[in-house]
Structures are given as C-alpha cells and as structure tokens.
C-alpha cells in the first residue's frame, strides 16, 4: 500500500528522536477514550446491527480499526486491574504483576505512561476509572472524579432476573445508586470532564494527553430509561454459542462464587441472557452519546486536525456467551476488544486484521510524542502497522490465574484448563464462535502439539511459572 507521506515522515523522525521532550510543534494531541468490559462485537459499524453506537461508528468511518485486539490476561479476578497496570506500565502481564504493588514507586521513578508524556511537554488530563496502585492526582496534571473498579452493586443486582421471569432490580432507577451515586450518571460526568479538559487545552501552548476512562459498560449496567427502551427484549438475540451452563466452570474458577458470574442465574435461561444483554447494549449506547459530545467539542474547539484519537476497552465480556457472564475466560468475547485509531494521516474506514494487544496504545503514543521506547516497555507501537510496514505477531498469549492458558494464532485457538486436565482446540476460520472443540479429533494432534510447544516457549519468555507438564504430559 502507499504510505501517507506525513505518516511516513513521522515514522522516520520518531525513529531518531531522543527521549527528552521535543520542542517541535509537530507533536499531536492525544485523546485516549477507554471503556470497561466492552466486547469487540458491540459496535454497530463492526457488524452488530442490534446495537446503536453512532459515535463509535463515526470513529470507525473516520479512522482505522484493528479488528483483532486482545488483552493478555490477568493474575486477578478483577481483570481490569491487570489490564490497566499493563497499560500504564507498558509491561507484559507477569512483569506487570511483579510491579503491581509498587506502581506508585514506578510512577515516582517516571516509569509510567503519563509521566513520560509530561516530560515530553504534554499537559496531561484524566477522568474516570483508574483502578491501579498509583496516585492519579499526581500522575496527571489535572485529574477529576477518579473512580475505583466499579460503581457499587446492590444485593438485588445479583442472580437476576429470577427463574420465573420476575426482576427485583431496575437498570434505570436511581434508588439503586451505582452510576447515579452523586446525582449524575458517571458516564455523563466523564463526558463533562472531558469537555472541560478540551476547553482548557484550547488555551494552552502545550499539546495535550487526555486519559478519558469510562466505567461503562461494567455492571451495574445502568442507563436512563430512554436508552433501555431502545432495546425491547424481543429485539435481543441469543448468542449462537449460548449454553445453560459451561461444562468446566467450577474447575476454571467461573462458578457462582465468582462475582461476575453471580450476576445471572444458574442455569442460564434465554430470558436471563436477553435481559443482561439489553442492559449491556443500553449502557454502551448511553456511553456512546457521551463520546459523541466529546468529539463534537473537540471539533468545535478547532483541535481535531492535530489530535490522534484512540478508542479501546480493557477487556471484553461474555454476557451470555458459552453460559458465562464475565471476562475471566479465554474466549474471544472476553479477551478481544475494539481498537480504533483516528488521525488526519490515518486511512479512513480501513480494517487491519493483524493481532495486537490493547496495551500497544501506550508505546504508540510515546512514539507520537517523540519519546524513545523505554527498555522496560514490552508492548509495541502500532504506527508501523498503520503505515503498512510492521511485522505481524504470529500468536496471542492468554492467561487467567493458574486456572487457564491459551494461545491464539490466525487459524486456531488452544485453551488449557490445568486443574481439569482439559484441552480445547478451535478452528477460528471455520468456527469463529468457538463452538466445535477439535481436541478429541486425532487429526488435530499435530496442531495441538505444535501449539503446546509455542505456548511453553512464550511462558518462558514471559516469566509464566505455571507448570503444564504434569497435567498435559501426553502433549509435550
């Protein structure tokens, strides 16, 4: 493909810049829009005709979408903690785990996303969900409404709707608190803050870095009734891979004791899944409206032409796929997320299927800011891929505690459950919904052994100490 001349020039320039802040006026503004728990399939423009996401559709039309973006995994049931620690430190999962409790020390030492951009001459802003062990008020020049992991859930928000179809909880009633704690829906507060940031940045000589982090669509999935009304239950479809119960749920940590899974009833019913997905779509559409407000203000402020916009989420969410509700599993609905890049020299309406990790956004922005990639940063800038010059990753690694491991290539996904001694293999070309397990087919033996070898190689490279040799000796 022909490389846009400005982007090509930037790549050459960025390859040579020192780590200190650049005085050139060429540095772009950076707007990072971040959601929580948003599956890759929840954007209208990317193939879901059930959901309304006009602002995200606009980003997809204006920029380039990476269609295969993943989270690497988690050492915690709160997957967002691991995801965000990786994001802000730039470290792969087990290296990020090693510094998690020292995140504030890492920030003080300057080994932190926003600290690098500060030193590069950016004014930094943050609002919304943080959920890492560093001080957001010190990490950013202007931090507002710094939130924890999730809005407070209520006991009536679990195990619903009931088997008889009744439901003691409402997604639009402010009496349940959650997103309405404080008087205004948290997504609207984030939108308001971002608009204030844009107004402030318009009067600055410095370029800006804005970290705009919605708690949505994390549960409790609340939104105004007008948004819920857009999704009548009879319009909501059941996922193709719906199951009443996932067969290995207890052995892999996904039983009723896991908070995310306890949101729905066991066994799952079609009605339960429809209600959960209705509320999921509603809060995403409400969040999308706030993103639309932000984009409108950026344009009105005359700053859109020198701003790189990135949108992604910290992980996906099952919300009824495979009999699961949460994100603590290795299926695409829970590890794969949207990832969009909008900038004047980025191709409009383009799709790139090269696999990336969502945390690749961190070194991408450092490269844009003229910051030499720090030695400890493991993730990779996507600018070469945007320019048609980058090498593709051959595989994507996945992990959850010591209970699950996965390896995903372009064609296949291998999933391992060590405590259950279970191997699963899916042909993603023929079976994108991951429904037909090929592990019992003798014809798959060579594929599985090859993928086992690559997974073990990546374990050694990543510092993953989980020993797979005993439960899976036959595959070694």
Secondary structure, DSSP 8 states (H G I E B T S, - for coil): ----HHHHHHHHHHHH--SS----TT--EEEEEEESS--TT--GGGT-TTS--HHHHHHHHHSEEESSEE--EESSSSHHHHHHHHHHH---HHHHHHHGGGHHHHHHTT-SHHHHHHHTT-EEEEEEE--SSS-HHHHSSEEEEEE-SS----GGGSS-S-TTS--S--SS-GGG-GGGTTSS-HHHHHHHHHHHHHHHHTT-SS-EEEEEE--TTSSS----HHHHTTS-GGG----TTB-SS-TTTTTTT-STTSTTGGGS-SS--HHHHHHHHHHHHHHHHHHHHHHHHHHHHHHHTT-GGGEEEEEEES----TTBTT--SS-SSSHHHHEE-EEEE-TTS-TTEEE-S-EETTHHHHHHHHHTT----TT--S--SHHHHTT-----S-EEEEETTTEEEEE-SSEEEEEETTTTEEEEEETTT-TT-----TT-GGGHHHHHHHHHHHHHHHHHHT-----TTTTGGG-
